[in-house]
C-alpha cells in the first residue's frame, strides 16, 4: 500500500497546477479584455491615428500680396525665378555632412564653396550673417538667380547633387518704379523661425515652415494680410512611401494687396532731392569746424495736410531692398550693418531723433500765448540775452527791437523766446519751484503737440523723441548720478565740470535749461514724422492726424475692399486766432523771412507756401538742418544732419519737391500738365473683373523731368543770401550763440 495517488501527483503538485492554471486564465482574460478595448471600444480612434501615420503633406505656398502705390503701381510684387535649394536633412545623412555636394554645387553656380556653406548654416548667437534663421527642416535657398542651364545641370545629374533641388518659384521683387527706392518704408522678408511657428500655432494666423515673414516696414506691419494662407495637399502612402490615395486638401489662398498713399513719382523726387541736397551740403565749408559739412544722413516726409496720409517718405543713406531676396550675402549684410555703413536700415523719418532747433518755436509760441502773452504784443528782440555771467546771443547778433510773436517766427529771433521762457521759469519759482505743481507751460505745450510719444504711424519701431521736462530730468539724474559723481571735478575739464554740476543738481530745472529748450535746443529730441504731424495740423486748422501709409486692403480676387480711414489724434492747444497769426508768420518766412532767399520768384499768390527754418546745434557735431513747410494740401519736412542751416541746406530741395507736385516751372509759371500731384489722390486704383489692379506705366525718371523744369530758376544753386534773412552756413559767431549743452545730443546713429 502507498499514499501516492494513481495519477502519480502529490497533493502539493496538484495545488501548484491549479494555481498555474488560474494565473494563465487570468492572463488570457486580461489580454482578451485589452484586445476588446483596443479593437472594439477604441478601434475607430486608433484606426484614425494609424492612417495618419501614412499621410504625407505637401505645402503649396500662398502667393504674397502686392504692395501698390496710390495709383496702383507695384512697389513690391512677385516674379517667378529658378531657385536652387538645399535640404539640410539630406545633406546631414552624408558622411561629410554634404560638404562635397555643396562644393560641387558652388562650381555649377559660379559661387565660392564658403559662400554656399554659409547659406546653409543655422543662425545662433555665435554665428554671424549670412546664415539660415528659418526652420532647419525647410529647404534652404542658395540662390534665386540660377540660369536655365544651371538648373538643367543639377536636375539631370541628380545623383551627384543629393538634397539639392532646382525649381521655379515665386519670389519677392521690389521693382522701384520710376527709379524710386522706398526701401525703409517697404521693409523686407526672411524665413519664419521655429520659435515664431510655436508662438503662432494657436493664433488665427499660424505659420508653416515654408512661410516668409515681414521683418520691417510695411512688409511687417501688414504681414498677416499680405501673407495669405498656404495650401496643404495630403497624400495617403504605404509603408514604402508609395502614394495610394489622396486625402483631404486645403487650397492656397493668395494674400491681399495693400494699396498705399505713396505716389512713386513723388517718392522718387523726394529721394532724389534729399540725396542732391546732401551732396551739395558736402561741398560747403563749415568755418566753425574748419571742414566741409559731412551731411551724413537725412530724411524727408511729404504728407497730406488734411488726412495724415504719407505721399512720400525718404531716408538717407538708403539701400536696395532686393538684396534680401533669396538670402543676403555676407558682403551686403556688412554694408548694411557695419560700423562704417551709416546704418541705412534705419528709417530716419520715424527713427531719427535730433534737436529740432527753431522749428520748435511753433510750440514755444503756443505756450507763451497760453501763459498769457499777447500774440501781437511787443517783445524785445535784442542781440543777446544775459543771465548772470552767461550771455545767450541771437543768431549773428541781430537786433530787431520790440517785435510781436509773429515777426519773431519770421526772422527766427531767439532772444524773444529766451525772454519769455526765462520769465515763466522765474514765475514757477526758479531752480526751487513753488510748492505744488509748477505751471510749466512750455513743457506741457510740447506734450499737447504730441511730442515725447509715438505718432502711431503704421510702420514698426517708431521712436518717441523726448520732452526734457521735470519728470524726465529726475529719472535721467537718478540713472546717471553715480557716474557723474564719480567722474565730475569742480576744476577739471569741460566735461568733468559738467559732470560735477549734474551730480549736484542734475535733477533740477535750471535757468539755462529752460532758455535753451525754448528754441529747440538742450535735451529736446523730435522725429521728422512728429514735425509733419504738427505742421500738418497748423495747415489744416488745428487737427492732428495719425500718419498712415496703408490706404486700402484689396482681396486677391478684387471682391473685397477695406479702406483704411484717416484717424484724428486730437487738436493743437491753440485758438483759431493764434493759428491764423502763426499761418501768416510762416507765410512771411517764405516771402521776407529766413527762407525768402530760397523761394524768390515762387508764385505765392497762386500756391501759398508756409515755412519755418531750424538750425540745431549738436555738441561735438556740425549743425542739423531743419525745414518745416506746408501748403493747403501738403506738409513737407526735411532734415539733414551735419549740413548747416535749415534754408541753406534744405531750401532748394524742398522748393523743388513743391515744384514737382504743382508743376511750377523755373520761371515761376505753372504748367498743370507737368504737375505730378496738384491735389491729393482721393480715389483708389481700379480693380478689374479678374481681380487684377489697373496701373499706369511709370516711364522715364520723374526726378530728372522735374529737375529739367527748374533750369530757369534763379534761386537754384544760389549761395548768396539777401539782407534781413538768416546768413548762410559757416559765418559769424555760432560758437557763442547759445549756452553750451550739458550732455550733448543723443541722436540715433547718423
For each residue, the residues with C-beta under 8 A, 3 or more apart:
1:
2:
3:
4: 8 10
5: 8 9 10
6:
7:
8: 4 5
9: 5 13 14 17
10: 4 5 13 14
11: 14 15
12: 15 16
13: 9 10 16 17
14: 9 10 11 17 18
15: 11 12 18 19
16: 12 13 19 20
17: 9 13 14 20 21
18: 14 15 21 22
19: 15 16 22 23
20: 16 17 23 24
21: 17 18 24 25
22: 18 19 25 26
23: 19 20 26 27
24: 20 21 27 28
25: 21 22 28 29
26: 22 23 29 30
27: 23 24 30 31
28: 24 25 31 32
29: 25 26 32 33
30: 26 27 33 34
31: 27 28 34 35
32: 28 29 35 36
33: 29 30 36 37
34: 30 31 37 38
35: 31 32 38 39
36: 32 33 39 40 41
37: 33 34 40 41 42
38: 34 35 41 42 43 46
39: 35 36 43
40: 36 37 43
41: 36 37 38
42: 37 38 45 46
43: 38 39 40 46 47
44: 47 48
45: 42 48 49
46: 38 42 43 49 50
47: 43 44 50 51
48: 44 45 51 52
49: 45 46 52 53
50: 46 47 53 54
51: 47 48 54 55 236
52: 48 49 55
53: 49 50
54: 50 51 236 237 238 239
55: 51 52 234 235 236 237 247
56: 234 235 237 241
57: 232 233 234 235
58: 232 233 234 235
59: 208 209 210 230 231 232
60: 230 231 232 233 252
61: 169 170 208 210 211 230 252
62: 227 228 229 230 231 252 253 254 255
63: 78 170 228 252 254 255 556
64: 78 170 172 189 212 226 227 228 254 255
65: 225 226 227 228 254 255 256 257 258 556
66: 74 75 76 77 78 257 258 693
67: 74 75 76 77 186 218 219 222 226 257 258 260
68: 72 73 74 75 257 258 259 260 685 693 695
69: 72 73 74 75 177 259 260 262 263 264 267
70: 259 260 261 262 263 311 551 681 685
71: 263 264 681 685 695 696
72: 68 69 259 685 686 693 694 695 696
73: 68 69 177 264 695 696 698
74: 66 67 68 69 77 175 177 695
75: 66 67 68 69 174 175 177 180 182 186 260 262 264
76: 66 67 172 173 174 175 186 218 219
77: 66 67 74 172 173 175
78: 63 64 66 170 171 172 173
79: 170 171 173
80: 168 169 170 171
81: 144 145 146 168 169 171 326
82: 144 145 146 147 148 150 151 166 167 168 169
83: 141 143 144 146 166 167 168 169 171 326
84: 105 109 141 142 143 146 150 151 154 164 165 166
85: 139 140 141 142 164 165 166 167
86: 91 98 102 105 119 120 139 140 142 163 164 165
87: 90 91 139 140 163 164 165
88: 91 92 98 120 122 136 137 140 163
89: 92 93 136 137 163
90: 87 93 94 98 162 163
91: 86 87 88 94 97 98 101 102 120 162 163
92: 88 89 97 98
93: 89 90 163
94: 90 91 97 98 100 101 162 163
95:
96: 99 100
97: 91 92 94
98: 86 88 90 91 92 94 101 102 120 163
99: 96 102 103 117
100: 94 96 103 104
101: 91 94 98 104 105 160 161 162 163 164
102: 86 91 98 99 105 106 113 116 117 120
103: 99 100 106 107 113 116
104: 100 101 107 108 160 161
105: 84 86 101 102 108 109 116 142 154 161 164
106: 102 103 109 111 112 113 115 116
107: 103 104 110
108: 104 105 150 153 154
109: 84 105 106 116 142 143 146 150
110: 107
111: 106 115 116 142 143
112: 106 115 116
113: 102 103 106 116 117
114: 117 118
115: 106 111 112 118 119 329 330
116: 102 103 105 106 109 111 112 113 119 120 142
117: 99 102 113 114 120 121
118: 114 115 121 130 131 330
119: 86 115 116 130 131 132 140 141 142 327
120: 86 88 91 98 102 116 117 132 140 142
121: 117 118 127 131 132
122: 88 127 131 132 133 136
123: 127 129 131 132 133
124: 127 131
125:
126:
127: 121 122 123 124 131
128: 131 330
129: 123 328 330 333 337
130: 118 119 327 328 329 330 333
131: 118 119 121 122 123 124 127 128
132: 119 120 121 122 123 136 140 191 327
133: 122 123 190 191 193
134: 138 140 190 191 192 193 209
135: 138 191 192 193 194 197 209
136: 88 89 122 132 194
137: 88 89 209
138: 134 135 191 209 210
139: 85 86 87 165
140: 85 86 87 88 119 120 132 134 327
141: 83 84 85 119 144 326 327
142: 84 85 86 105 109 111 116 119 120 327
143: 83 84 109 111 146 326
144: 81 82 83 141 169 171 325 326
145: 81 82 326
146: 81 82 83 84 109 143 150 151 166
147: 82 150 151
148: 82 151 152
149: 152 153
150: 82 84 108 109 146 147 153 154 166
151: 82 84 146 147 148 154 155 166
152: 148 149 155 156
153: 108 149 150 156 157
154: 84 105 108 150 151 157 158 161 164 165 166
155: 151 152 158 166
156: 152 153
157: 153 154 160 161
158: 154 155 161 162 164
159: 162
160: 101 104 157
161: 101 104 105 154 157 158 164
162: 90 91 94 101 158 159
163: 86 87 88 89 90 91 93 94 98 101
164: 84 85 86 87 101 105 154 158 161
165: 84 85 86 87 139 154
166: 82 83 84 85 146 150 151 154 155
167: 82 83 85
168: 80 81 82 83
169: 61 80 81 82 83 144
170: 61 63 64 78 79 80
171: 78 79 80 81 83 144 325 326
172: 64 76 77 78 189 212 325
173: 76 77 78 79 322 325
174: 75 76 182 183 186 320 321 322 325
175: 74 75 76 77
176: 179 180 181 182
177: 69 73 74 75 180 264 698
178: 264 265 268 698 699 700 701 702
179: 176 268 701 703
180: 75 176 177 264 265 267 268 271
181: 176 267 268 271 314 318 320 321
182: 75 174 176 185 186 262 264 267 313 321
183: 174 186 217 318 319 320 321 344
184: 187 216 217 313 315 318 344 345 346 347 348 349
185: 182 217 218 262 313 347 459 549
186: 67 75 76 174 182 183 217 218 219 321
187: 184 214 215 216 217 218 219 220 321
188: 214 215 216 217 219 321 324 325
189: 64 172 212 213 214 215 219 324 325
190: 133 134 212 213 215 324
191: 132 133 134 135 138 211 212 213
192: 134 135 196 197 207 208 209 211 212 213
193: 133 134 135 196 197
194: 135 136 197 198
195: 198 199
196: 192 193 199 200 207 213
197: 135 192 193 194 200 201 206 207 208 209
198: 194 195 201
199: 195 196 203
200: 196 197 203 205 206 207
201: 197 198 206 207
202: 206
203: 199 200 206
204:
205: 200 224 227
206: 197 200 201 202 203
207: 192 196 197 200 201 211 213
208: 59 61 192 197 211 230 232
209: 59 134 135 137 138 192 197
210: 59 61 138 230
211: 61 191 192 207 208 227 230
212: 64 172 189 190 191 192
213: 189 190 191 192 196 207 220 223 227
214: 187 188 189 217 218 219 220 221 222 223 226 227
215: 187 188 189 190 219 220
216: 184 187 188 219 220 345 460 461
217: 183 184 185 186 187 188 214 220 221 347 459 460
218: 67 76 185 186 187 214 221 222 258 260 458 459 549 550
219: 67 76 186 187 188 189 214 215 216 222 223 226
220: 187 213 214 215 216 217 223 460
221: 214 217 218 458 459 460 550
222: 67 214 218 219 225 226 258 458 550 553
223: 213 214 219 220 226 227
224: 205 227
225: 65 222 255 256 258 553
226: 64 65 67 214 219 222 223 255 256 258
227: 62 64 65 205 211 213 214 223 224 255
228: 62 63 64 65 252 253 254 255 256 556
229: 62 250 252 253
230: 59 60 61 62 208 210 211 252
231: 59 60 62 249 250 251 252 253
232: 57 58 59 60 208 249 250
233: 57 58 60 246 249
234: 55 56 57 58 246 247 248 249
235: 55 56 57 58 243 245 246 247
236: 51 54 55 243 244 245 246 247
237: 54 55 56 240 241 242 243 244
238: 54 241 242 244
239: 54
240: 237
241: 56 237 238
242: 237 238
243: 235 236 237 246
244: 236 237 238
245: 235 236
246: 233 234 235 236 243 249
247: 55 234 235 236
248: 234
249: 231 232 233 234 246
250: 229 231 232
251: 231
252: 60 61 62 63 228 229 230 231
253: 62 228 229 231 556
254: 62 63 64 65 228 556
255: 62 63 64 65 225 226 227 228 556
256: 65 225 226 228 553 554 555 556 560
257: 65 66 67 68 553 554 555 556 693
258: 65 66 67 68 218 222 225 226 550 552 553 554
259: 68 69 70 72 550 551 552 553 554 684 685 693
260: 67 68 69 70 75 218 310 549 550 551
261: 70 304 309 310 311 548 549 550 551 681
262: 69 70 75 182 185 266 267 310 311 312 313 549
263: 69 70 71 266 267 311 312 676 677 681
264: 69 71 73 75 177 178 180 182 267 268 698
265: 178 180 268 269 660 676 677 698 702
266: 262 263 269 270 302 311 312 657 660 661 676 677 702
267: 69 180 181 182 262 263 264 270 271 311 312 313 314
268: 178 179 180 181 264 265 271 272 701 702 703
269: 265 266 272 273 312 656 657 660 676 702 703 706
270: 266 267 273 274 300 302 312 313 314 657
271: 180 181 267 268 274 275 300 312 314 316 318 703
272: 268 269 275 276 703 704 707
273: 269 270 276 277 300 653 654 656 657 703
274: 270 271 277 278 298 299 300 314 316 638 640 653
275: 271 272 278 279 316
276: 272 273 279 280 653
277: 273 274 280 281 295 298 638 640 643 649 650 652 653
278: 274 275 281 282 295 296 298 316 640 643
279: 275 276 282 283 295
280: 276 277 283 284 649 652
281: 277 278 284 293 295 625 640 643 644 649
282: 278 279 292 293 294 295
283: 279 280 292
284: 280 281 292 293 644 648 649 719 729 730
285: 291 292 293 730
286: 289 290 291 292 293 622 644 729 730
287: 290 730 731
288: 622 730 734 735
289: 286 622
290: 286 287
291: 285 286 294
292: 282 283 284 285 286
293: 281 282 284 285 286 622 642 643 644 649 729
294: 282 291 622 641 642 643
295: 277 278 279 281 282 298 640 641 642 643 649
296: 278 317 342 641 642 750
297: 315 316 317 342 348 352 640 641 750
298: 274 277 278 295 315 316 348 638 639 640 641 643
299: 274 313 314 315 316 347 348 349 352 528 637 638 639
300: 270 271 273 274 312 313 314 349 528 636 637 638 639 653 654 657
301: 310 312 313 349 528 529 531 532 635 636 637
302: 266 270 310 311 312 313 634 635 636 657 661
303: 308 309 310 311 532 533 536 547 634 635 636 637
304: 261 307 308 309 310 311 536 633 634 635 680
305: 536 539 540 630 631 632 633 634 635
306: 536 539 540 545 633 680
307: 304 545 566 680
308: 303 304 533 536 545 546 547 548 566 567
309: 261 303 304 547 548 549 551 566 680
310: 260 261 262 301 302 303 304 313 457 547 548 549
311: 70 261 262 263 266 267 302 303 304 634 677 680
312: 262 263 266 267 269 270 271 300 301 302 657
313: 182 184 185 262 267 270 299 300 301 302 310 347 349 549
314: 181 267 270 271 274 299 300 318 349
315: 184 297 298 299 318 344 346 347 348 349 352
316: 271 274 275 278 297 298 299 348
317: 296 297 341 342 343 344
318: 181 183 184 271 314 315 344
319: 183 323 335 336 344 345
320: 174 181 183 323
321: 174 181 182 183 186 187 188 324
322: 173 174 325
323: 319 320 328 329 332 336
324: 188 189 190 321 327 328
325: 144 171 172 173 174 188 189 322
326: 81 83 141 143 144 145 171
327: 119 130 132 140 141 142 324
328: 129 130 323 324 332 333 336
329: 115 130 323 332 333
330: 115 118 128 129 130 333 334
331: 334 335
332: 323 328 329 335 336
333: 129 130 328 329 330 336 337
334: 330 331 337 338 341
335: 319 331 332 338 341
336: 319 323 328 332 333 341 344 345
337: 129 333 334 341 343 345
338: 334 335 341
339:
340:
341: 317 334 335 336 337 338 344
342: 296 297 317 749 750
343: 317 337 346 748 749 750
344: 183 184 315 317 318 319 336 341
345: 184 216 319 336 337
346: 184 315 343 351 352 748 749
347: 184 185 217 299 313 315 350 351 352 459 461
348: 184 297 298 299 315 316 351 352 528 639 748 750
349: 184 299 300 301 313 314 315 352 527 528 529
350: 347 455 457 459 461 462 463 527 528 529
351: 346 347 348 461 462 463 527 748
352: 297 299 315 346 347 348 349 527 528 639 641 747 748 750
353: 463 465 466 525 526 527 746 747 748
354: 525 526 616 618 624 626 639 641 745 747
355: 520 521 522 524 525 526 616 617 618 624 745
356: 359 360 520 524 526 531 614 616 626
357: 360 519 520 521 614 615 616 617 623 624 626 646
358: 361 412 414 519 520 612 613 614 615 626 646
359: 356 362 520 531 612 613 614 626 627 628 646
360: 356 357 363 364 519 520 524 526 614
361: 358 364 365 408 409 412 417 518 519 520 612
362: 359 365 366 409 449 534 535 538 582 612 628
363: 360 366 367 442 445 446 449 451 534
364: 360 361 367 368 417 420 421 442 445 518 519
365: 361 362 368 369 375 405 408 409 578 582
366: 362 363 369 370 445 449 572 573 574 578
367: 363 364 370 371 424 441 442 444 445 446
368: 364 365 371 373 405 417 420 441 442
369: 365 366 372 373 374 375 405 574 575 578
370: 366 367 441 445 573
371: 367 368 420 424 439 441 442
372: 369
373: 368 369 377 379 405 420
374: 369 377
375: 365 369 404 405 406 577 578 581
376: 404 405 406 581
377: 373 374 404 405
378: 402 403 404
379: 373 402 403 404 405 408 416 419 420
380: 401 402 415 416 419
381: 394 398 399 400 401 402 403 407 408 411 413 415 416
382: 385 394 399 415
383: 393 394 397 398 399 415
384: 391 392 393 394 397 415
385: 382 391 392 393 394 414 415 418 419 422 515
386: 390 391 392
387: 390 392 422 511 512 515
388: 511
389:
390: 386 387 512 739
391: 384 385 386 736
392: 384 385 386 387 414 415 418 515 737 738 739
393: 383 384 385 397 414 733 736 737 738
394: 381 382 383 384 385 397 398 399 413 414 415 737
395: 398 412 414 615 726 727 732 734 737
396: 726 727 731 732 733
397: 383 384 393 394 732 733
398: 381 383 394 395 411 413
399: 381 382 383 394
400: 381 403 407 411 413
401: 380 381
402: 378 379 380 381
403: 378 379 381 400 407 408 411 413 416
404: 375 376 377 378 379 407 408
405: 365 368 369 373 375 376 377 379 408 409 416 581 585
406: 375 376 409 410 581 582 584 585 588
407: 381 400 403 404 410 411 413 585 588
408: 361 365 379 381 403 404 405 411 412 413 416 417
409: 361 362 365 405 406 412 582 585 586 588 589 593 612
410: 406 407 585 588 589 592 593 594
411: 381 398 400 403 407 408 593 594 724 725 726
412: 358 361 395 408 409 593 594 612 613 726
413: 381 394 398 400 403 407 408 416 417
414: 358 385 392 393 394 395 417 418 519 737 738
415: 380 381 382 383 384 385 392 394 418 419
416: 379 380 381 403 405 408 413 419 420
417: 361 364 368 408 413 414 420 421 518 519
418: 385 392 414 415 421 422 515 518 519
419: 379 380 385 415 416 422 423
420: 364 368 371 373 379 416 417 423 424 518
421: 364 417 418 424 425 442 514 515 517 518
422: 385 387 418 419 425 426 511 514 515
423: 419 420 426 427
424: 367 371 420 421 427 428 439 441 442 514
425: 421 422 428 430 509 511 514 515
426: 422 423 429 430
427: 423 424 439
428: 424 425 433 434 438 439 440
429: 426 432 433 434 438
430: 425 426 433 511
431: 505 508 509 510 511
432: 429 508
433: 428 429 430 438 509
434: 428 429 438
435:
436:
437: 440
438: 428 429 433 434 470
439: 371 424 427 428 444
440: 428 437 443 444 469 470
441: 367 368 370 371 424 444 445
442: 363 364 367 368 371 421 424 445 446 514 517 518
443: 440 446 447 467 469 470 517
444: 367 439 440 441 447 448
445: 363 364 366 367 370 441 442 448 449 573
446: 363 367 442 443 449 451 452 467 469 524
447: 443 444 450 451 452 453 467 469
448: 444 445 572 573
449: 362 363 366 445 446 534 544 572 573
450: 447 453 455 530 533 534 544 569 570
451: 363 446 447 465 467 526 530 534
452: 446 447 464 465 466 467
453: 447 450 464 465
454: 457 462 463 464
455: 350 450 462 527 529 530 533 546 547 569
456: 462 546 547 567 569
457: 310 350 454 462 529 546 547 548 549
458: 218 221 222 547 548 549 550 564
459: 185 217 218 221 347 350 462 549
460: 216 217 220 221
461: 216 347 350 351
462: 350 351 454 455 456 457 459 527 529
463: 350 351 353 454 527 748
464: 452 453 454
465: 353 451 452 453 524 525 526 527 530
466: 353 452 472 523 524 525
467: 443 446 447 451 452 472 524
468: 472 473 476 513 517 522 523 524
469: 440 443 446 447 472 473
470: 438 440 443 473 474 509
471: 474 475
472: 466 467 468 469 475 476 523
473: 468 469 470 476 477 506 507 508 509 513
474: 470 471 477 478 507
475: 471 472 478 479
476: 468 472 473 479 480 506 523
477: 473 474 480 481 502 506 507
478: 474 475 481 507
479: 475 476
480: 476 477 483 484 502 506
481: 477 478 484 485 502 503 506
482: 485 486
483: 480 486 487 499
484: 480 481 487 488 499 500 502 503 506
485: 481 482 488 499 503
486: 482 483
487: 483 484 496 499
488: 484 485 492 496 497 498 499 500 501 502 503
489: 492 493 496 497 499 500
490: 497 500
491: 497
492: 488 489 495 496 497 500
493: 489 496 497
494: 497 498 740
495: 492 498 499
496: 487 488 489 492 493 499 500
497: 488 489 490 491 492 493 494 500 501
498: 488 494 495 501 502 742 743
499: 483 484 485 487 488 489 495 496 502 503
500: 484 488 489 490 492 496 497 503 504
501: 488 497 498 504 505 506 742
502: 477 480 481 484 488 498 499 505 506 742 743
503: 481 484 485 488 499 500 506
504: 500 501
505: 431 501 502 508 510
506: 473 476 477 480 481 484 501 502 503
507: 473 474 477 478
508: 431 432 473 505
509: 425 431 433 470 473 513 514
510: 431 505 513 514
511: 387 388 422 425 430 431 514 515
512: 387 390 515 516 739
513: 468 473 509 510 516 517 522 523 742
514: 421 422 424 425 442 509 510 511 517 518
515: 385 387 392 418 421 422 425 511 512 518 739
516: 512 513 519 521 522 738 739 741
517: 421 442 443 468 513 514 520 521 522 523 524
518: 361 364 417 418 420 421 442 514 515
519: 357 358 360 361 364 414 417 418 516 738
520: 355 356 357 358 359 360 361 517 524 526 614 616
521: 355 357 516 517 524 616 617 738 741
522: 355 468 513 516 517 741 742
523: 466 468 472 476 513 517 741 743
524: 355 356 360 446 465 466 467 468 517 520 521
525: 353 354 355 465 466 745 746 747
526: 353 354 355 356 360 451 465 520 530 531
527: 349 350 351 352 353 455 462 463 465 530 531
528: 299 300 301 348 349 350 352 531 532 637 638 639
529: 301 349 350 455 457 462 532 533 547 637
530: 450 451 455 465 526 527 533 534
531: 301 356 359 526 527 528 534 535 626 628 637
532: 301 303 528 529 535 536 547 635 637
533: 303 308 450 455 529 530 536 537 544 545 547 569
534: 362 363 449 450 451 530 531 537 538 544 572 628
535: 362 531 532 538 539 612 628 629 630 635 637
536: 303 304 305 306 308 532 533 539 540 544 545 630 635
537: 533 534 540 541 542 543 544 545 571 572
538: 362 534 535 542 572 579 582 583 586 610 630
539: 305 306 535 536 583 610 630 631 632 635
540: 305 306 536 537 543
541: 537 576 579
542: 537 538 571 572 574 576 579
543: 537 540 568 570 571
544: 449 450 533 534 536 537 568 569 570 571 572
545: 306 307 308 533 536 537 566 567 568 569
546: 308 455 456 457 566 567 568 569
547: 303 308 309 310 455 456 457 458 529 532 533
548: 261 308 309 310 457 458 551 564 566 567
549: 185 218 260 261 262 309 310 313 457 458 459
550: 218 221 222 258 259 260 261 458 553 564
551: 70 259 260 261 309 548 563 564 684
552: 258 259 561 562 563 564 684
553: 222 225 256 257 258 259 550 561 562 564
554: 256 257 258 259 558 560 561 562 684 687 693
555: 256 257 558 559 560 561 691
556: 63 65 228 253 254 255 256 257 691
557: 560 691
558: 554 555 561 687 688 689 690 691 692 693
559: 555 691
560: 256 554 555 557
561: 552 553 554 555 558 684 687
562: 552 553 554
563: 551 552 684
564: 458 548 550 551 552 553
565:
566: 307 308 309 545 546 548
567: 308 456 545 546 548
568: 543 544 545 546
569: 450 455 456 533 544 545 546
570: 450 543 544
571: 537 542 543 544
572: 366 448 449 534 537 538 542 544 579
573: 366 370 445 448 449
574: 366 369 542 578 579 582
575: 369 578 579
576: 541 542 579 580
577: 375 580 581
578: 365 366 369 375 574 575 581 582
579: 538 541 542 572 574 575 576 582 583
580: 576 577 583 584
581: 375 376 405 406 577 578 584 585
582: 362 365 406 409 538 574 578 579 585 586
583: 538 539 579 580 586 587 610
584: 406 580 581 587 588
585: 405 406 407 409 410 581 582 588 589 593
586: 409 538 582 583 589 590 610 611 612 630
587: 583 584 590 591 604 608 609 610
588: 406 407 409 410 584 585 591 592 593
589: 409 410 585 586 593 594 595 596 610 611 612 613
590: 586 587 593 595 596 599 602 604 609 610 611
591: 587 588 596 599 604
592: 410 588 596 724
593: 409 410 411 412 585 588 589 590 596 611 613 725
594: 410 411 412 589 613 646 647 725 726
595: 589 590 598 599 611 613 627 629 646 647 651 725
596: 589 590 591 592 593 599 600 722 725
597: 600 647 651 715 718 720 721 722 725
598: 595 647 651 652 655 715 718
599: 590 591 595 596 602 604 609 611 651 655 715
600: 596 597 714 715
601: 667 668 713 714 715
602: 590 599 607 609 655 664 668
603: 606 607 664 668 669 670
604: 587 590 591 599 607 608 609
605: 608
606: 603 670
607: 602 603 604 631 658 662 664 670
608: 587 604 605 631 632
609: 587 590 599 602 604 629 630 631 658
610: 538 539 583 586 587 589 590 629 630 631
611: 586 589 590 593 595 599 627 628 629 630 654
612: 358 359 361 362 409 412 535 586 589 627 628 629 646
613: 358 359 412 589 593 594 595 626 627 645 646 647 651 726
614: 356 357 358 359 360 520 624 625 626 627 628 646
615: 357 358 395 623 624 625 626 644 645 646 726
616: 354 355 356 357 520 521 623 624 626
617: 355 357 521 623 734 737 738 741
618: 354 355 621 622 623 624 641 642 741 744 745 747
619: 740 741 743 744 745
620: 744 745
621: 618 624 641 642 745
622: 286 288 289 293 294 618 642 643 644
623: 357 615 616 617 618 642 643 644 645 729 734
624: 354 355 357 614 615 616 618 621 639 640 641 642 643
625: 281 614 615 638 639 640 641 643 644 645 646 648 649 650
626: 354 356 357 358 359 531 613 614 615 616 637 638 639 646 650
627: 359 595 611 612 613 614 637 638 639 646 647 650 651 654
628: 359 362 531 534 535 611 612 614 635 637
629: 535 595 609 610 611 612 635 636 637 654 658
630: 305 535 536 538 539 586 609 610 611 634 635 636
631: 305 539 607 608 609 610 634 658 662
632: 305 539 608
633: 304 305 306 661 679 680
634: 302 303 304 305 311 630 631 658 661 680
635: 301 302 303 304 305 532 535 536 539 628 629 630
636: 300 301 302 303 629 630 654 657 658
637: 299 300 301 303 528 529 531 532 535 626 627 628 629
638: 274 277 298 299 300 528 625 626 627 650 653 654
639: 298 299 300 348 352 354 528 624 625 626 627 650
640: 274 277 278 281 295 297 298 624 625 643 649 650
641: 294 295 296 297 298 352 354 618 621 624 625 747 750
642: 293 294 295 296 618 621 622 623 624 750
643: 277 278 281 293 294 295 298 622 623 624 625 640 649 650 729
644: 281 284 286 293 615 622 623 625 648 649 728 729 730
645: 613 615 623 625 648 649 726 727 728 729
646: 357 358 359 594 595 612 613 614 615 625 626 627 649 650 651 726
647: 594 595 597 598 613 627 650 651 725 726
648: 284 625 644 645 651 721 726 728 729
649: 277 280 281 284 293 295 625 640 643 644 645 646 729
650: 277 625 626 627 638 639 640 643 646 647 653 654
651: 595 597 598 599 613 627 646 647 648 654 655
652: 277 280 598 655 656 715 716 717
653: 273 274 276 277 300 638 650 656 657
654: 273 300 611 627 629 636 638 650 651 657 658
655: 598 599 602 651 652 658 659 713 715
656: 269 273 652 653 659 660 706 707 710 716
657: 266 269 270 273 300 302 312 636 653 654 660 661
658: 607 609 629 631 634 636 654 655 661 662 664
659: 655 656 662 663 664 665 706 709 710 713
660: 265 266 269 656 657 663 675 676 702 703 706 709
661: 266 302 633 634 657 658 675 676 677 678
662: 607 631 658 659 670 675 678
663: 659 660 670 671 672 673 674 675 676 678 709
664: 602 603 607 658 659 668 669 670 709
665: 659 668 669 670 671 674 709 710 712
666: 709 710 711 712 713 714 716
667: 601 712 713
668: 601 602 603 664 665
669: 603 664 665
670: 603 606 607 662 663 664 665 675
671: 663 665 674 675 709
672: 663 675 678
673: 663
674: 663 665 671 705 709
675: 660 661 662 663 670 671 672 678
676: 263 265 266 269 660 661 663 702 706
677: 263 265 266 311 661 680 681
678: 661 662 663 672 675
679: 633
680: 304 306 307 309 311 633 634 677
681: 70 71 261 263 677
682:
683:
684: 259 551 552 554 561 563
685: 68 70 71 72 259 693 694 695
686: 72 693 694
687: 554 558 561 691 692 693 694
688: 558 691 692 693 694
689: 558
690: 558
691: 555 556 557 558 559 687 688
692: 558 687 688
693: 66 68 72 257 259 554 558 685 686 687 688
694: 72 685 686 687 688
695: 68 71 72 73 74 685
696: 71 72 73
697:
698: 73 177 178 264 265 702
699: 178
700: 178 704 705
701: 178 179 268 704 705
702: 178 265 266 268 269 660 676 698 705 706
703: 179 268 269 271 272 273 660 706 707
704: 272 700 701 707 708
705: 674 700 701 702 708 709
706: 269 656 659 660 676 702 703 709 710
707: 272 656 703 704 710
708: 704 705 711
709: 659 660 663 664 665 666 671 674 705 706
710: 656 659 665 666 706 707 713 716
711: 666 708
712: 665 666 667
713: 601 655 659 666 667 710 716
714: 600 601 666 718
715: 597 598 599 600 601 652 655 718
716: 652 656 666 710 713
717: 652
718: 597 598 714 715
719: 284 728
720: 597 728
721: 597 648 725 726 727 728
722: 596 597 725
723:
724: 411 592
725: 411 593 594 595 596 597 647 721 722
726: 395 396 411 412 594 613 615 645 646 647 648 721
727: 395 396 645 721 731 732
728: 644 645 648 719 720 721 731
729: 284 286 293 623 643 644 645 648 649
730: 284 285 286 287 288 644
731: 287 396 727 728
732: 395 396 397 727
733: 393 396 397 736 737
734: 288 395 617 623 737
735: 288
736: 391 393 733
737: 392 393 394 395 414 617 733 734
738: 392 393 414 516 519 521 617
739: 390 392 512 515 516
740: 494 619
741: 516 521 522 523 617 618 619 744 745
742: 498 501 502 513 522
743: 498 502 523 619 746
744: 618 619 620 741
745: 354 355 525 618 619 620 621 741
746: 353 525 743
747: 352 353 354 525 618 641 750
748: 343 346 348 351 352 353 463
749: 342 343 346
750: 296 297 342 343 348 352 641 642 747
